[in-house]
Amino acid sequence: MRLFRLIRIVTGVTGLALAVSSCAGPADRSPAPAPRDIRLASDGPSIDAKVPPNATFESLLKRHEVPADVTSSVLKAMGGVFNPRQLRANQDYRITRTLDGLFREFRYQIAADRLLRVFAKPAADAGALSAEVITIPKEYKLDALAGEIGRGQSLIGVLEAAGENVQLALELAAIFGGEVDFNSDLQPGDRFEILFERATRYGEFAGYGELKSALLMNDGRRLTAVRTVDGDGRPAWYDENGRSLKRQFLKSPLPFDPRITSRFSSRRLHPVYGTYRAHLGVDYGAPYGTAVLSVADGVVDFAGNSGEAGRMVRIRHAGGIQTAYLHLSSFGPGIHPGVRVSQSQLIGRVGATGTATGPHLDYRILKNDRYVDPIAELKRMPKGEPLTPVQLPAFLTHKDEVMTQMKEILANAPARRPDTDPARR
């Protein structure tokens, strides 16, 4: 079991064990029963299992014939660090005994990164149990991956076929979100390379750390991204020449992988009314409930029901630009007129409210109160700010280092095979 592939945590003298007795003396004058003294003993057999449905800690220990007085001591000890009522079914646990069968230690995995441990105190505090909740650290290893978009494939599909988690695709899309609309711009034959930290616990996948650099070949363009920090010490991404990849506007209000079902047009056959009329936005087909993000910083101008548009959010941005998000199923937390929002903030979720044949997002841009083609307008947005001449030399040195690391890891990496482990998906 993955929980217990860990180096034994030694507390006090190695080999200490708590021996307890459930035998009491005469009932009239005898003192209350107490655990026997701590004595040296080696680890005995351990029981590894998962918590069954409707179990309590008391029933769990009783199931493994832990004496009632020891169970009481275990519950009393853990009560100071963990609420016993938070026991959850299907979580891993371990009970360890000494070679002569006495209780030694109890472990319960609260979550992927937290472990409850109840154990004997050092010999100076003989007979007592102690409890602690341990934060299980992740280990990080630098890794790199290269891939190519095939016909009918998305970036998510390519990365999943290589055994990676969808989070890696989402982070890559966020990095290049001002340069590439991953919902429509990727072409068969586009390639990517990524340098990133792979996180593990006990040798098993546990997510990702920092992405260090990325290279994307998109429709003949070579896009480079290098992670560094800006003047305020915050993480930021820059291209190979030291120009920020952060744009005033994202190229898409959806995080990833929907499709364009209808483009901006002055004359489109309406799917409901069957008449030709202008379509003043871009329709993205996406599953019901998909997150809708603000494409730029701004102030919410409208959030409510708007006839054929259904639930709609309209945001006012700098430079006389407004964006509108139609047919939402719900609004994001705290979204109401007058509230300030930041780029990539959740403002709602895809739905089919108003006049719609199915779940989709109708996304619109108004420039000086006139509707414009969102795709064409975003291509005209200015590039990001460059690093200062003082900052640039250090950045270029750092860029060369991480790009060299990526090439070396990729050159020595074995071929990737599809991974069927659902924990990584």
N, C-alpha and C positions, 0 to 999 in steps of 0.2 A: 504494500500500500504506500502511496506516495507520501502520506503524512509522516511515516516513520522511517523514511530513508534519510536519517539525519544523524549527525555525530552526537553521541550520548552527552547530555549536559550533566556535568558532575557537580554536585552540591555537597560541600563538606567533605568527609572522608570517603574515598571510593569504596564501594561495597557495603555501605551502611544500609541496614534494613530495619524496618519497624515490625517488631513481633507483638502481636496483641493477643490477649486472652479474653475469652467471653465467659470464663468461669468465675463465679462469685463465691465468697466464703459464706459463713452462717449469716442468716438474714438479720439477726437481732442487733449485733454490734459491729459487724465488719464494715470497713471503709468501702466507698463506691469502687467498682471495678475500674482498673486502669490498664493501659497498654503496658506490655513488658518493656524492659530496657532495650535500647538500640544495641544491636550486636553486629559484628562483622559478618557479612555473608555475600556471596556472589549472586549475580542476577540468575534467576531461574527462568521458567517458561513465561512467555508473553502471549496474551490473547489480543489479536487484532481483529476488529469487526466494525460494522457500521451500526449506527443507532437505529433501532426498529421504530416503526410508527407508534405514536402514543406513549412512548417511554418517558420515564423520569430518571434522574440520576440515581435515585434510591432503587428503582426497579432494575436499572441497568447493573448496578453493583450486586444486588441480590441475585440477579440472574447468573452471575459468575461466582456465587457462594462467598462473597465478601461478608465477614461477620457484621452484625448489626451495629456494634459499637464502633467498628472501623468506618462503616458507612456514615455514621453520625459525625465522626471526626472529619471525614472527607468533605461532607456537606458544610460543616462549620468553617473549615479552612477556606473553601472556595467562595463562600458567601461574601468575603471581604473584597474579592476582586472580580467576581462574575455572578450574574443572576442565574441561579439554577433553572429558572423557568424559561430561559432562553435556549434550552436544549432543543436541537433540531434533528429531525429524522434524516437518515442517510449520510450524516457526518461521520468521519472516521474517529475511532477512539482506540486506546490501548490500555490494558491492565497488565502490570508486571508484578510477578511474585519472586521471592527468594527461592533458592534451591530446596529449602525445606517447606515451601508452600505458603509462606506468610506474605501478606500484602506489602508491596514495595513502592509502587508508583502508579498514578492514573494520569492519562493524557487524553485530551479531547480537542479536536480541531474545530475552533469556533468559525473560522473563515480561512480563505486561502493564505492569508498573511498573519493569522493570529492563532496561538495554541495555548490552551489551558493546561497547566501542569500542577498536580498535587503530589507532594513528596515529603519524605522525612526530613526534619530539621537536623542540623549538626548535633554531634554527640553531647555538646554542652547543654542542649535543650532537649534532652532525651524524652522520647515518648510523644512528642508533638508533631503535628503535620503542618506544612506550610503550602501556600498556593501562589501561583503567579501566572499572569498572562504574558506570553512571550510574543513579541513582534518578529515574525520570520522574515529575515532580509532576502532580497532578491540578489542574484549574481548576474552581472552584465558582461557580455562578451561581444566584441565588435564583429559584425558580419556584413556581408554584401550580397546582393542579388541582382541579376540581370534578366530581362524578359522581353518578349515581343508580342505585340497585339496581333492576333490572328483574325481572320474574317469572322465576323459575328461575335467576336469576343469583346469584353470590357476589361478594364484594368483589374477590377475585383476578381473577375473570372480567371485571369492569368495568374494573379498572386495566389488565389485559392488553389489552383492546380499545382502550384509550386509548394503547397503546404503551409502557406502563410495565413495569418488572421486578417479579416477584413479591415481591421483598424490600420494596418500598414497602408492599405490603399487609400483610406480616408485621409490619412495624414499627408500622403503624397499629393492628393488632390488639393488639400488645403494649401500646401506650399506653392503650387503653380496655379492657384485659383484665380489670380489676376491675369494670367497669360493664356490659360487654356480652359475652355469649357469642356470638362470631361464628359458632359452629357451629349456633346455633338461633335467636338473637334478631333477626337481620336480617329486615326485611320489605320486600316490593316497595314502592317509593316512598321508602324511606329515602335520605337524601342525605348527602354528605360534601364537605368542602373541606379541602385540605392546603396548607400552606406549607412548602417544603423546599428543600434545596440539591441541585442537579443537578451531578454530577461528570463532567468530560470530560477526555480526553487527545487533543490534536491535533484537537479538534472532535468527537470520537466519544464516545459514551456510555461511562462508566466507573464507574457506580454512583451512590450517593447520599451526601451529607454529612449534616448535621444536619437533622432535622425540627424546624421552628420552632413551628408551631401547627397545630391541627386542629379542625374542627367536624363533629360527627356528629348528624344528625337521625334518631333511632331510635324508631319507634313513638310519635311525638308528643313525645318527649323531645329537648331541645336539650343536647348534651354538648359542652363546650369543653375543649380541652387546650392549654396553653401551656408551652413548655420554658423552664426557668430552672435555677438551681443551688440546692441546699439549704444548710443551715447549715454543712455540711462541705465545700462547694465541689463537690459531685457533681451531675451532671445529674439533674433531677427534673421531673415533670409535675404541673401544678396546673390546677384548673378556673378558670372566670372569676372566682370569688370568692376565689381563693387557697387552696383546700383541695386537699390532695394526692390525686392519682388512684391512688396505690398503695394497694391494699387488702391486708388480711391474707391473703385467699385470691383466687386467680384464679377466674374463672367457668368455666373449662374446662381440663382437663389436656392437651388437644391443641392444637398451635399454630394450626391453621386448617382450616376447610372440610370436616370430616367431617359426617355427619348423625346425628341421634338415631334409632336403630332400635328402641329399647325403653326405656320410662320406668319409674320407680319404681312398684311396684305390689304390693299384698298378694295378688293373685291373677292370675297370668299363665299362659297356655298355654305350656308349655316346648317350644321348637322341636325338641329332641332326644327327650325322654321322652314327649311328647304328653300330659302330665298338668298340672293346674293347681297352681301353687305360687307362693310369694312371689318377687318379683324385687326385690332389696334395693339396687339401684343404677340407673345410667343406662348404656345401651349406646350407644356411638358407633361407627358403621360407618366404617372408615378403611382405606386401603391397608396391606398388610403392610409393616412396617418404619417406619411413621409414628412420629415422636418422641413420647414420652409425658413430660410435664413435671410436676414436683412443684408443686402448686397453692399451697404456702406453705412457709415455713421449718419445719424439724422434724428429727426423728431417725428413721432407718429402724428399725422395730420387727421387720420380717420381710422377707426376700428369698429366695425359693426356690420349690420346687414345692409345690402345695397341692391335690392331688386334682382335683376338677372345675374348680377355679379356674385350673388350669395354673400357669404361672410367675406369681408374684404379688409385688408390693411393697406393704407396709403402712407408713405413716409416722405417727408420733405428733407432734401439734402442740400449741401452747399452748391453754389453755382446755378441756381434756378432749376434744379433737377428734382423730380419726384418719381418714386417707384410705387407701383401698385401690385397687389398680390390677391387674386380673385379665387372664388369657389372654395375657400378654406373650410375644413371640417371643424376647426377650433382655433382659438387664439393662444399665443404663447403666454407664459406667466407674466402678469403685470403689464400686458400690452393694452394701452388705452390712449386716447388723444392727449397730447401734451407730454408724453413720456419720451425721454431720450433713449435711443438704442445705439448699439455699437455694431460694427461690421461683424457678420457671422453670428449675430445673436438670434436665437429662436424667436420668431414672431408668430408662427402658426403652423398648422399641419394640413397637408393635402386632403381635399375632400371633393364633394360633388354638389355643393349647395348652390342655390340659384338655378339658372338654366344650364344644365350640363347633362351629357349622356353617360358620364362615368367619371371616376376620380382623376383629376388632373389639376395642374396649376396654370392659370392664365397670368403671365407676368408682363407688366407694361412699364414703359418709361415715358414720362412727360418732360420735355425740355422747353422751358419758358411757356408752359401751359399748352404745348402742342405735342401730340403723341408721335414718337419716333420709333424706328425699328431697333429693338433692344440689342440684337446681335451686331448690327452695323455700328450702333452708337458706342458700344463697349469697346469695339476695336479701335475707336478713335481716342480713347481715354489716354491721358499722358502717362509716361513711364514713371517709375518710382524715383525717390530721391537718392543721389549717390552719396557714398561715404566722403568725408572731407579728405583733402590731400594729406593731412596728418594721420588719419586712420588707415588710408589705403595701403601703404607698404606692409603693415602687419597683417592686414586681411589677405593680401595676395600671397604672402608666405604661408599663412594658414590654409588658404585654398589649395595651394600646391601639395601640402602635406596630406590633406584629407582625400584629394583626388588620387594621389599616389597610393594611399592605403586602400582605396576602393579597387583600383586596378590590380594591386597585388593579391588581395583576397579573392577577387573574381578569377584571376589567372590560376590560382591554386585550388579553387573550389571544385568538388565533385559535381557531376551532373545531378540536377534536382529531379526527384521523382514525385509524382502526385502523392499527397499525404491524406490519409483518410481519418486522421484523428480529429473528432468533432470538437475537442477542447481548443483547437487552434483556429476554429472557424468563427 
